[in-house]
């Protein structure tokens, strides 16, 4: 019987953030008879402890040294001990670059998973390293696929755990915890609080609706940099009526119950690749209103199983949210279609299978 192949997963963050969550779900979904994961992070955090408790070997590589060579040396030592046969780098960050150099020194195949905006400085700065170190570049959107044209690129859509995110999950605990009436209609934005995610756009639209609908509530689920959070609090302090309807939850771990506690997810982002919160809401049978950026129109099938609005158009966002309030009966059918879409095309099982097939192709090459 063949022993499982050892794969080293590399994440600069162990926090509960989108890129790390996606990587952790991949690791937990692996066929352990075929692949044995080892994980390295740049610092401690949630996933270091969580994966470790599940019997997965995890390490923190802190040393940098002159030009990063101590980090390269430490990474190479981990690979040697675990007899790593393939390295999976997660996100366009310098930490991954140094581990990739260590892999190249060992002549170990490398895949580099890019999830960021291709216009960002760090993606552009690392582009030559990604080209030089990677045997495969995994991307989450067509925009990234075009950016890395000429590379060995594989577009891999994110997947959602259909057992955790499903219509049977109840959101009563979420509502009770934050004092949200069970009869209230709740719009929510879930993710990092930052300009790119459109948190202020969500609150501007909420402020318009708050004037006319006493039933509506608005939840901001997540945290962010201190300056970004301060902007949100300042906006609410200037709009007293809205402030009485908005719940700032901070970061929450039990996202399935959060999604179940919302009536509609709102995602007015300025840029997205393949947003995890969107497919998680859809898996719970929830309707989403989202900007026409990245793969969102593809995910929502152009508006068949969700509402797509022009990026940066506050008026269109208000209209879509108002439509949800005025035609609530239609949301059930749209939510059903959203769940069907995820089950048929966007499951975690399918996501893992695609990546494992890429692994086997690389590992079987001369």
Helices and strands as residue ranges (DSSP letters): E 5-11, H 18-29, E 35-41, H 46-53, E 57-60, G 66-68, H 69-82, E 86-90, H 94-105, E 109-114, H 121-133, E 136-139, H 142-147, E 153-155, H 172-177, E 185-190, G 195-197, H 199-210, E 216-221, H 226-238, H 240-243, E 246-250, H 255-261, E 264-267, H 276-283, E 287-291, H 296-299, G 301-303, E 307-309, H 314-326, H 329-345, H 348-363
